[in-house]
Structure formats: C-alpha cells, structure tokens
Amino acid sequence: MTGREARPLVVGSGIAGLYVALRLRELGLRPTIVTKARLEESNTRYAQGGIAAAIGPDDSPARHLADTERAGAGLVDRAAARVLTREAPARIADLVRYGVPFDTVEGRIALGREAAHSRSRLLHAGGDATGFSLEETLKHRLLEAGIEARERAVLRALRPGDRNGPVAVLSAPNGTAVEVEPPRPVVLATGGVGSLYLQSSNPAVATGEGIAIAFRAGALVADMEFVQFHPTAFAREGAPRFLITEALRGEGAVLRNAEGERFLVGRHPDAELAPRDVVTRAIQEEIARSGERWVYLDATGLPRDLVFARFPSVTSFLLAHGLDPSRERIPVAPVAHYMIGGVATDLDGRSSIPGLYVVGEAAATGVHGANRLGSNSLVEGLVFGERAARALRQRSPGGPRDPPTVISVPGRAGLGAPEETGLLDEIRSRLWEEVGIVRTAGGLRTALARFEEIGQQVEPARSEALAGTVANAALAAALIARAALARTESRGVHFRTDHPRPRPAWRHHLGLRRARPPAGRR
C-alpha cells in the first residue's frame, strides 16, 4: 500500500465517520477526519431511542432480519440485511470495548423496544441520550488515538484522481481557503438530507451535500425517493421540533386525537407500534381531518418514575417548555428524519467511483428497503463502516450493481449566479409541501421544475468552479423529486395519492446517474 493509500480521508463525524476512522487506525492506516462543523455535531448526537442488535436471550439475528424485512415494505436487500443483523452483536462489542456506557439492569445490558420490533433489542445509554453517549465516547477515543481531526472543513467537490482514489476539494465554511487534497481513498460519511425539509429533526448540517457532490462526480445514487418522516416531534408553536423518541411508545405511551381517541387502534394490528410510515400517515390524516396542527402522545398512564428515569432528555426538554409528561399529553407532529437512499454501495461500502467509499446515512445499501426499522441506522453505520474499513485496507475491487431502472440525469452548466438565502428557504418549503409525507404527480412535477430552475441559476458556469450550498441543495432536492415522480406506486415512506398502492412491477430499487455532457462541453 502506497503512502497516499495509507492516508484515507474520512468526511463526516457521526457514528459512521468516527468508527471508520478508529478502525482504520487500528488496522494500521493513518486517516484524517474532516467535518464541516464541530467534531461532535451530527445526526448521531441527537439519536434518542437506541441502537438495535439481537443480543437478548429471547432474540436472534434471524428475528432481527425478519423484522427488518417486514418493515421495509418488500424492498429490503436480503443480503445486506443479513449482514446487518448477523454482524450487529460484534459491533456492539466494539462499542463496549471503546467504553460506551450502555445502561444496565442488575449487571446486564438493558434492552428497550420500538415500533415494528418483535423483541426488546434496543441498547441505550443515559436513558434517551444514546446518540450523545456514542458521539462523545467515540470522539474521545479518536482524539486519544491521535487521529488528525479538522473541524470546519467543508467538502466542496470530488474530482477524478489516480489509482489512489479521487481528489477531494475542501474549504472553510465561507468558501475561502480552498485546499485540493492529493488523490487518496475517501470515505464519505456526510449524513442525510433532513434539514433540507422545512420541518425536521436533523441538525442544520444535514443538507445532503455529500450525496450531491458524489452524484455530480458521477457516482450512482439510489432510493432517493425514500425519505423517512418521524411521527412524533414536539409541535408547540415557537418551540424547536424536538424529537420525542419512539421508545416512549415502546414503553406504553399512546397516540390520541383532540377528542382523546386512540386513532391508530383498528388501523394496524400493532397500533402505536406499527411501522413508522403507517404511524406518520395516520397522524397526518388525523391532523388534516381535525384541522388541528398536532395530535397528542399520552404517557400519563405510565409510572412517573419510569418516564423520568428512562427518558431524561425528553422530560427535561418538556419541563423546560412547561409540560409534565406524567400529567399532560404531549403535542406531536411528523418531521423529516432520515434519508434511506443515497450513494449506492456494495456490501463493503464501495461506490461506483473507484476509491470512494460511502457509509452511514449518506449510503444506499438497500438494507432499509422502503421504510427503515427504527434504531437500525446507528448499527448500519457500524456494520458497514467495519466492512468499508477492511475493504479499504485490502483495496480489493468492487462496487454496486446497477438496479433494474437507472435514470440518466442531464448534467448542464449553470449560470453561476450568486446564491441567495431565500432560494434555500424556498427549497425547504417546497420539499416539505410537495415532496413530503403525501405526494402527487402534479406537486412533484412543479417541485422538480423549480429545483432544476434554481440549479440552473446557481450551478457554476465552468467545470472547475465549485458549487455552493444552494446548488448542492437544489441538486439533492431535484434527485428526491425526480425519483419520487418516477416511482408510480406507493411503498413504505413513499406515498402518492395518484398511485396509492404498491405495484409488483416496482418491487425493485431505482437509481440515478449523471449523464455525461456532450464532447466539448463542461
């Protein structure tokens, strides 16, 4: 392995990026990790429910696999899901080795439960502060290992390199101090697109830029139509959309409408513990029916000590906003939460670009199908992060196969106009209103046309120029809308009123790839 091959660049500092960097160091490489904000600022930090693995005495990887496939609405890649569920316990052992303080009961790791899980298999730390505990522990291990970490370094572009890998272009957040890295392996762990939506549980850094940059560089992306919405975020006027973990429903909290009725009973056999897409649409329909802006999560029937001990982050937030969840119902509404799709990879994290590996929420492994099983996201970052680290160490060839349908998206030069904040606001609003929980052909066409218009306006006019935040946001939004328009059915988190049922002809993944411009252009 050459000097540059031994110095991979890891972009992103959530659980996937931190874990990959640690494992690369343990495997004898010298990674550098870069992140566009602070090292600890990522979606991982805000994960509440837990991390799923079949380690309980009544559980097994086969049961975990069955639950994952059941939630995925017929589109789960079985090979990927088998890898996830079989290797999850070993990755939990890694976290224990790194010192993650999982909660215990009488000396044994405590296990919680969420919707669509048939067993209690969610490990948690600090009650509902699991993500925070994971992020802090891995961050400290990374710094102790002496791994170079560069904060406020933004990935701006990926360009063709040599056998060592692609060329990464980095800059400061304001676009100054541009640095062109030498060709070397790149691990993209930049997260999802949640904060591109007007209502979101994600931090501001989750704008899908890594996916847009990889697509612009020629990478195959897949499953972009599948954006998961979390059913229950705090929904009081003027308050942040703080996530109210699904694990609260796992402990027995129920959903009620303004009249106090449990509207999910009779709609699905598992009622409040139905898959997320079912619960989300039920809440959205109840909001539309009633004219109210939210429904209510009722935990008043649970023991007060249990609620406050198991969910300290949620209860502290609610108390700070004048609400005692043991005595009052919690107003909740859905928000954008998780990007199921992303850059297509094989089972070892390899993308269609040699030397570019993608892990975590930025990757499309096929493991979640059309609807992610709750708490499979954190463990996905670990399982496929481990496999990517080993593949990078060995540098064996590979990459994803094209799905049956791949849409060729024209790559055009833009006008290079200055980016305006108002354009980003418009993208967020249109995604929420027209490419959100419930979709129509007309809304998708309108949104796609506008995203492409914005992209044409702000995309650089010259190939060597660097795209900005709005250009990347418009591209990511257009990919979501284009895929959603193409999939003429409803499946999992993708629901269209004009095609309200799943269709057997669409029981496959959908890819998008940038078309090569004509010779002499770009």
C-alpha positions as CSV (number, residue, x, y, z in Angstrom):
1,M,0.0,0.0,0.0
2,T,1.4,3.4,-1.1
3,G,1.8,6.4,1.2
4,R,-1.3,8.1,-0.1
5,E,-3.4,4.9,0.0
6,A,-2.4,4.6,3.7
7,R,-3.8,8.1,4.5
8,P,-7.5,7.9,3.7
9,L,-9.7,11.0,4.1
10,V,-12.9,10.4,6.2
11,V,-15.5,13.1,5.6
12,G,-18.1,13.4,8.4
13,S,-18.1,12.8,12.1
14,G,-21.2,10.9,13.0
15,I,-21.1,7.4,14.3
16,A,-20.0,6.0,10.9
17,G,-17.2,8.5,10.3
18,L,-15.8,8.3,13.8
19,Y,-16.0,4.5,13.9
20,V,-14.4,4.1,10.5
21,A,-11.5,6.5,11.4
22,L,-10.9,4.5,14.6
23,R,-10.9,1.2,12.9
24,L,-8.7,2.4,10.1
25,R,-6.1,3.4,12.7
26,E,-6.4,0.1,14.4
27,L,-5.8,-1.6,11.0
28,G,-2.6,0.3,10.6
29,L,-3.6,3.2,8.4
30,R,-3.3,6.9,9.1
31,P,-6.7,8.5,8.5
32,T,-7.6,12.2,8.6
33,I,-11.2,13.0,9.6
34,V,-12.8,16.3,8.4
35,T,-16.2,17.8,9.3
36,K,-17.9,21.0,8.3
37,A,-18.9,22.0,11.8
38,R,-17.7,20.8,15.2
39,L,-16.5,17.2,15.5
40,E,-19.5,16.3,17.7
41,E,-22.2,18.0,15.5
42,S,-24.0,15.2,13.6
43,N,-27.3,13.4,13.5
44,T,-25.8,10.7,15.7
45,R,-25.6,13.1,18.6
46,Y,-29.4,13.6,18.6
47,A,-30.4,9.9,18.4
48,Q,-32.6,9.0,21.3
49,G,-34.1,5.6,21.0
50,G,-31.1,3.3,20.9
51,I,-29.1,1.0,18.7
52,A,-30.5,-2.3,17.6
53,A,-28.8,-5.7,17.9
54,A,-30.1,-9.2,18.7
55,I,-28.3,-9.8,22.0
56,G,-31.2,-10.7,24.2
57,P,-31.8,-14.3,25.4
58,D,-35.1,-14.5,23.5
59,D,-33.8,-12.9,20.4
60,S,-31.7,-13.9,17.3
61,P,-30.2,-12.3,14.2
62,A,-32.9,-14.3,12.2
63,R,-35.7,-12.5,14.2
64,H,-33.9,-9.1,13.7
65,L,-33.7,-9.9,10.0
66,A,-37.4,-10.8,9.8
67,D,-38.4,-7.5,11.5
68,T,-36.1,-5.5,9.2
69,E,-37.7,-7.1,6.1
70,R,-41.2,-6.7,7.4
71,A,-40.7,-3.0,8.0
72,G,-39.0,-2.5,4.6
73,A,-42.2,-3.0,2.5
74,G,-40.8,-5.6,0.2
75,L,-37.7,-3.7,-0.9
76,V,-35.1,-4.8,1.6
77,D,-31.9,-6.2,0.1
78,R,-31.8,-9.5,1.9
79,A,-28.1,-9.9,1.6
80,A,-27.5,-6.5,3.1
81,A,-30.0,-7.1,5.9
82,R,-28.4,-10.5,6.7
83,V,-25.0,-8.8,7.0
84,L,-26.5,-6.1,9.3
85,T,-28.3,-8.4,11.6
86,R,-25.6,-11.1,11.9
87,E,-22.7,-8.7,12.5
88,A,-24.5,-6.2,14.8
89,P,-23.7,-8.0,18.0
90,A,-19.9,-7.9,17.2
91,R,-20.1,-4.2,16.5
92,I,-21.9,-3.7,19.9
93,A,-18.9,-5.5,21.4
94,D,-16.6,-2.9,19.8
95,L,-18.6,-0.1,21.3
96,V,-18.3,-1.7,24.7
97,R,-14.6,-2.1,24.1
98,Y,-14.4,1.6,23.3
99,G,-16.2,2.4,26.6
100,V,-19.8,3.3,25.6
101,P,-21.7,3.4,28.9
102,F,-24.8,1.3,28.0
103,D,-27.5,1.3,30.6
104,T,-27.7,-1.9,32.6
105,V,-30.2,-3.6,35.0
106,E,-28.7,-5.9,37.6
107,G,-25.5,-6.1,35.7
108,R,-27.0,-6.9,32.3
109,I,-27.4,-4.5,29.4
110,A,-30.9,-3.1,29.4
111,L,-32.9,-3.6,26.3
112,G,-35.8,-1.4,25.1
113,R,-38.3,-1.8,22.3
114,E,-39.6,0.4,19.5
115,A,-42.2,0.1,16.8
116,A,-42.1,-2.9,14.5
117,H,-39.5,-4.8,16.6
118,S,-40.8,-8.2,17.8
119,R,-38.3,-8.3,20.6
120,S,-36.7,-5.9,23.1
121,R,-33.3,-5.3,21.3
122,L,-32.5,-1.6,21.7
123,L,-29.4,-0.8,23.7
124,H,-29.5,2.6,25.2
125,A,-27.1,4.9,27.2
126,G,-28.1,7.6,29.5
127,G,-31.7,6.7,29.0
128,D,-32.7,8.6,25.8
129,A,-29.2,10.2,25.4
130,T,-27.8,7.2,23.4
131,G,-26.6,9.3,20.5
132,F,-24.9,11.8,22.7
133,S,-23.1,9.0,24.6
134,L,-22.0,7.3,21.4
135,E,-20.7,10.5,19.9
136,E,-18.8,11.7,22.9
137,T,-17.2,8.3,23.6
138,L,-16.1,7.8,20.0
139,K,-14.9,11.3,19.8
140,H,-12.7,10.9,22.9
141,R,-11.3,7.6,21.6
142,L,-10.5,9.2,18.3
143,L,-8.6,12.1,19.9
144,E,-6.8,9.7,22.3
145,A,-5.7,7.7,19.3
146,G,-4.0,10.8,17.9
147,I,-6.1,10.8,14.7
148,E,-5.9,14.1,12.8
149,A,-9.3,15.8,13.0
150,R,-10.0,19.0,11.1
151,E,-13.1,20.9,12.1
152,R,-14.9,23.5,9.9
153,A,-13.5,21.9,6.7
154,V,-16.2,21.6,4.1
155,L,-16.1,19.1,1.2
156,R,-16.7,21.1,-1.9
157,A,-16.0,18.7,-4.7
158,L,-14.7,15.3,-5.7
159,R,-12.7,15.0,-8.9
160,P,-11.0,12.2,-10.9
161,G,-7.8,11.1,-9.3
162,D,-5.5,8.1,-9.9
163,R,-5.2,4.6,-8.6
164,N,-5.0,6.0,-5.1
165,G,-8.5,7.4,-5.2
166,P,-10.4,10.7,-6.0
167,V,-9.2,14.2,-5.4
168,A,-11.1,16.0,-2.6
169,V,-11.5,19.7,-2.6
170,L,-12.0,21.3,0.8
171,S,-12.7,24.8,2.0
172,A,-13.6,26.8,5.1
173,P,-17.4,27.2,5.6
174,N,-17.4,30.6,3.9
175,G,-15.8,29.1,0.8
176,T,-12.4,30.6,1.4
177,A,-9.1,28.8,2.0
178,V,-9.7,26.2,-0.7
179,E,-7.5,23.2,-0.4
180,V,-7.1,20.5,-3.1
181,E,-6.1,17.2,-1.5
182,P,-3.9,14.7,-3.4
183,P,-5.6,11.6,-4.7
184,R,-6.3,9.2,-1.9
185,P,-9.1,7.0,-0.7
186,V,-12.1,9.0,0.5
187,V,-14.8,7.7,3.0
188,L,-17.9,9.7,2.6
189,A,-19.9,9.8,5.9
190,T,-21.7,13.1,5.5
191,G,-25.2,12.1,6.6
192,G,-28.6,12.7,5.1
193,V,-30.9,15.4,3.8
194,G,-33.3,16.0,6.7
195,S,-32.6,19.7,7.3
196,L,-33.5,20.4,3.6
197,Y,-37.1,20.0,4.8
198,L,-38.9,22.8,6.5
199,Q,-39.9,20.6,9.4
200,S,-37.0,18.3,10.5
201,S,-35.5,16.6,13.5
202,N,-32.0,16.9,12.0
203,P,-29.3,19.4,12.8
204,A,-28.5,22.2,10.3
205,V,-25.5,20.3,8.9
206,A,-27.7,17.5,7.4
207,T,-28.2,19.1,3.9
208,G,-27.3,16.2,1.6
209,E,-24.2,17.9,0.3
210,G,-22.1,14.8,0.3
211,I,-24.7,13.0,-1.8
212,A,-25.0,15.9,-4.3
213,I,-21.2,16.2,-4.6
214,A,-20.8,12.4,-5.2
215,F,-23.6,12.5,-7.8
216,R,-22.0,15.5,-9.5
217,A,-18.7,13.5,-9.7
218,G,-20.5,10.6,-11.5
219,A,-21.5,8.3,-8.6
220,L,-24.6,6.2,-8.9
221,V,-27.3,7.1,-6.3
222,A,-30.3,5.0,-5.4
223,D,-33.6,5.1,-3.4
224,M,-33.7,8.8,-3.3
225,E,-37.5,8.8,-3.2
226,F,-37.4,7.2,0.3
227,V,-37.2,9.9,2.9
228,Q,-38.4,8.7,6.3
229,F,-40.5,11.0,8.5
230,H,-40.5,10.5,12.2
231,P,-44.1,10.5,13.6
232,T,-43.6,12.3,16.9
233,A,-41.7,15.6,17.3
234,F,-42.8,18.2,19.8
235,A,-45.2,20.5,18.0
236,R,-45.8,23.6,20.1
237,E,-45.8,27.0,18.4
238,G,-42.4,28.7,18.8
239,A,-40.6,25.7,20.2
240,P,-38.0,23.6,18.4
241,R,-39.1,20.4,16.7
242,F,-37.5,18.2,19.4
243,L,-37.8,14.5,18.7
244,I,-40.0,12.5,21.1
245,T,-38.4,9.1,20.9
246,E,-40.4,6.1,19.6
247,A,-39.1,4.2,22.6
248,L,-41.7,6.1,24.7
249,R,-44.4,4.3,22.7
250,G,-42.4,1.1,23.2
251,E,-42.9,1.6,27.0
252,G,-46.7,2.0,26.5
253,A,-47.4,5.7,25.6
254,V,-50.3,6.0,23.1
255,L,-51.4,8.5,20.5
256,R,-54.7,10.4,20.8
257,N,-56.5,13.0,18.8
258,A,-58.0,16.2,20.1
259,E,-61.1,14.3,21.2
260,G,-58.9,11.9,23.2
261,E,-59.5,8.9,21.0
262,R,-56.7,6.4,20.1
263,F,-57.0,6.7,16.3
264,L,-54.4,4.0,15.5
265,V,-56.4,1.2,17.1
266,G,-58.1,-0.7,14.3
267,R,-55.9,0.8,11.7
268,H,-53.0,-1.6,12.2
269,P,-52.6,-4.7,14.4
270,D,-49.7,-3.1,16.3
271,A,-51.5,0.3,16.8
272,E,-48.9,2.8,18.0
273,L,-46.1,0.3,17.4
274,A,-46.9,0.0,13.7
275,P,-44.1,0.8,11.2
276,R,-43.1,4.5,11.1
277,D,-44.7,5.1,7.7
278,V,-48.0,3.8,8.9
279,V,-48.0,5.9,12.1
280,T,-46.8,9.0,10.3
281,R,-49.5,8.9,7.6
282,A,-52.2,8.2,10.3
283,I,-51.1,11.3,12.2
284,Q,-51.0,13.4,9.1
285,E,-54.5,12.2,8.1
286,E,-55.8,12.9,11.6
287,I,-54.3,16.4,11.5
288,A,-56.0,17.1,8.1
289,R,-59.3,15.7,9.4
290,S,-59.4,17.6,12.6
291,G,-58.0,20.9,11.4
292,E,-55.6,20.8,14.4
293,R,-51.9,21.3,14.0
294,W,-50.9,18.3,16.0
295,V,-52.1,15.2,17.8
296,Y,-51.1,14.1,21.3
297,L,-48.8,11.5,22.7
298,D,-50.2,10.3,26.0
299,A,-47.7,8.9,28.6
300,T,-49.8,9.8,31.6
301,G,-50.7,6.1,32.2
302,L,-47.0,5.2,32.7
303,P,-45.3,5.3,36.1
304,R,-43.8,8.7,36.6
305,D,-40.5,7.3,37.9
306,L,-40.2,5.2,34.7
307,V,-40.8,8.1,32.4
308,F,-38.3,10.4,34.1
309,A,-35.6,7.7,34.6
310,R,-35.8,6.2,31.2
311,F,-36.2,9.4,29.2
312,P,-34.3,12.2,31.0
313,S,-33.6,14.2,27.8
314,V,-37.2,14.2,26.7
315,T,-38.6,15.0,30.2
316,S,-36.0,17.8,30.7
317,F,-36.9,19.4,27.4
318,L,-40.7,19.1,28.1
319,L,-40.3,20.5,31.6
320,A,-38.3,23.4,30.2
321,H,-41.3,24.2,28.0
322,G,-43.8,23.9,30.9
323,L,-45.1,20.4,30.3
324,D,-45.0,17.5,32.7
325,P,-45.4,14.3,30.5
326,S,-46.6,12.3,33.5
327,R,-49.6,14.6,33.9
328,E,-50.1,16.2,30.5
329,R,-50.4,14.9,26.9
330,I,-47.6,15.9,24.6
331,P,-48.5,17.7,21.3
332,V,-46.7,16.0,18.4
333,A,-46.5,16.1,14.6
334,P,-44.3,14.4,12.0
335,V,-41.0,15.8,10.8
336,A,-38.4,14.8,8.1
337,H,-36.0,12.4,9.9
338,Y,-33.9,10.0,7.8
339,M,-32.7,9.6,4.2
340,I,-33.0,5.9,3.3
341,G,-31.4,6.4,-0.1
342,G,-28.1,8.0,-1.0
343,V,-24.9,7.0,-2.8
344,A,-25.2,3.4,-4.0
345,T,-22.7,1.0,-2.5
346,D,-21.9,-2.7,-2.3
347,L,-21.7,-4.6,0.9
348,D,-18.3,-3.3,1.7
349,G,-19.1,0.4,1.2
350,R,-17.6,0.8,-2.3
351,S,-19.3,3.3,-4.5
352,S,-19.3,3.3,-8.3
353,I,-16.3,5.6,-8.2
354,P,-13.0,3.8,-7.6
355,G,-11.5,4.8,-4.2
356,L,-14.7,6.4,-2.9
357,Y,-16.4,4.6,0.0
358,V,-19.7,5.7,1.5
359,V,-21.1,4.7,4.9
360,G,-23.9,5.7,7.2
361,E,-26.9,7.7,6.2
362,A,-25.2,9.0,3.0
363,A,-25.1,5.4,1.6
364,A,-27.8,3.4,-0.1
365,T,-27.0,-0.2,0.9
366,G,-30.6,-1.4,0.4
367,V,-30.7,-2.6,4.0
368,H,-33.7,-0.5,4.9
369,G,-35.9,-1.2,1.8
370,A,-38.7,1.4,1.6
371,N,-39.0,2.0,5.3
372,R,-36.3,1.9,7.9
373,L,-36.8,-0.2,11.0
374,G,-36.2,2.2,14.0
375,S,-32.7,2.1,15.5
376,N,-31.2,0.2,12.6
377,S,-29.5,3.4,11.4
378,L,-26.7,3.6,14.1
379,V,-25.8,0.0,13.8
380,E,-25.8,0.3,10.0
381,G,-23.0,2.9,10.3
382,L,-21.0,0.5,12.4
383,V,-21.6,-2.7,10.4
384,F,-20.9,-1.3,7.0
385,G,-18.3,1.0,8.4
386,E,-16.3,-2.0,9.6
387,R,-16.7,-3.7,6.3
388,A,-15.6,-0.5,4.4
389,A,-12.5,-0.1,6.7
390,R,-11.4,-3.7,6.0
391,A,-12.1,-3.3,2.2
392,L,-10.1,-0.1,2.2
393,R,-7.2,-1.8,4.0
394,Q,-7.2,-4.6,1.4
395,R,-8.1,-2.4,-1.6
396,S,-10.0,-5.2,-3.4
397,P,-12.1,-4.2,-6.4
398,G,-15.9,-4.0,-6.2
399,G,-18.9,-1.6,-6.4
400,P,-22.6,-1.6,-6.6
401,R,-24.6,-3.2,-9.3
402,D,-27.0,-1.1,-11.3
403,P,-30.6,-1.5,-10.3
404,P,-33.1,-2.6,-12.9
405,T,-34.1,1.1,-13.5
406,V,-31.4,3.8,-13.8
407,I,-32.5,7.3,-14.8
408,S,-29.9,9.3,-16.7
409,V,-30.0,12.9,-15.4
410,P,-28.6,15.6,-17.8
411,G,-25.5,17.4,-16.4
412,R,-25.6,21.0,-17.6
413,A,-23.5,24.1,-17.0
414,G,-25.3,26.7,-14.9
415,L,-25.3,30.5,-15.0
416,G,-23.1,30.8,-11.9
417,A,-25.4,33.4,-10.3
418,P,-24.8,34.5,-6.7
419,E,-26.6,32.3,-4.2
420,E,-29.3,33.8,-2.2
421,T,-30.6,32.7,1.2
422,G,-34.2,33.0,0.0
423,L,-33.6,30.2,-2.5
424,L,-32.6,27.8,0.2
425,D,-35.7,28.7,2.1
426,E,-37.8,28.0,-0.9
427,I,-36.2,24.6,-1.5
428,R,-37.0,23.7,2.1
429,S,-40.6,24.8,1.8
430,R,-41.2,23.1,-1.5
431,L,-39.7,19.8,-0.3
432,W,-42.0,19.8,2.7
433,E,-45.1,20.8,0.9
434,E,-44.7,18.9,-2.4
435,V,-42.2,16.1,-1.8
436,G,-43.2,15.3,1.7
437,I,-45.3,12.7,3.5
438,V,-48.1,12.7,0.9
439,R,-47.2,13.3,-2.8
440,T,-49.0,13.9,-6.1
441,A,-47.7,13.8,-9.7
442,G,-48.6,17.5,-10.1
443,G,-46.8,18.6,-7.0
444,L,-43.7,16.5,-7.8
445,R,-43.5,17.9,-11.3
446,T,-43.9,21.5,-10.1
447,A,-41.2,21.0,-7.4
448,L,-38.8,19.3,-9.8
449,A,-39.1,22.0,-12.4
450,R,-38.4,24.7,-9.7
451,F,-35.5,22.8,-8.2
452,E,-33.9,22.4,-11.7
453,E,-34.6,26.1,-12.4
454,I,-32.8,27.1,-9.2
455,G,-30.0,24.7,-10.0
456,Q,-29.6,26.1,-13.5
457,Q,-29.4,29.6,-12.0
458,V,-26.7,28.9,-9.3
459,E,-24.8,26.0,-10.7
460,P,-21.2,27.0,-11.7
461,A,-20.8,28.0,-15.4
462,R,-17.3,26.4,-15.5
463,S,-16.5,22.8,-14.6
464,E,-13.5,23.8,-12.4
465,A,-15.7,26.2,-10.3
466,L,-17.0,24.9,-7.0
467,A,-20.8,24.5,-6.4
468,G,-22.1,26.3,-3.3
469,T,-24.7,25.3,-0.6
470,V,-27.8,26.3,-2.6
471,A,-26.5,24.5,-5.8
472,N,-26.0,21.3,-3.8
473,A,-29.4,21.7,-2.0
474,A,-31.2,22.2,-5.3
475,L,-29.4,19.1,-6.8
476,A,-30.2,16.9,-3.8
477,A,-33.9,18.1,-3.8
478,A,-34.2,17.5,-7.5
479,L,-32.9,13.9,-7.1
480,I,-35.5,13.2,-4.5
481,A,-38.3,14.7,-6.6
482,R,-37.2,13.0,-9.8
483,A,-37.1,9.6,-8.1
484,A,-40.4,10.2,-6.4
485,L,-42.0,11.2,-9.7
486,A,-40.6,8.1,-11.5
487,R,-41.9,5.6,-8.9
488,T,-45.5,5.4,-9.8
489,E,-46.7,3.5,-6.8
490,S,-46.9,3.9,-3.0
491,R,-44.4,1.8,-1.0
492,G,-43.1,2.4,2.5
493,V,-42.4,6.0,3.2
494,H,-43.1,7.0,-0.4
495,F,-46.9,7.6,-0.7
496,R,-48.6,9.1,-3.8
497,T,-52.3,9.8,-3.8
498,D,-52.5,9.1,-7.6
499,H,-50.9,5.7,-7.1
500,P,-52.0,4.7,-3.6
501,R,-50.9,1.0,-3.6
502,P,-47.7,-0.9,-4.2
503,R,-47.2,-2.4,-7.6
504,P,-45.3,-5.6,-8.2
505,A,-43.6,-4.1,-11.3
506,W,-41.9,-1.6,-8.9
507,R,-40.6,-4.1,-6.4
508,H,-37.0,-3.1,-7.2
509,H,-34.6,-0.2,-6.5
510,L,-34.3,2.9,-8.6
511,G,-31.0,4.5,-9.5
512,L,-30.0,7.9,-10.9
513,R,-26.8,8.7,-12.6
514,R,-25.5,12.0,-14.1
515,A,-25.3,11.8,-17.9
516,R,-22.0,12.7,-19.5
517,P,-22.2,16.0,-21.2
518,P,-21.6,16.1,-25.0
519,A,-17.9,16.3,-26.1
520,G,-16.6,19.8,-25.9
521,R,-19.0,21.0,-23.1
522,R,-18.4,21.3,-19.4
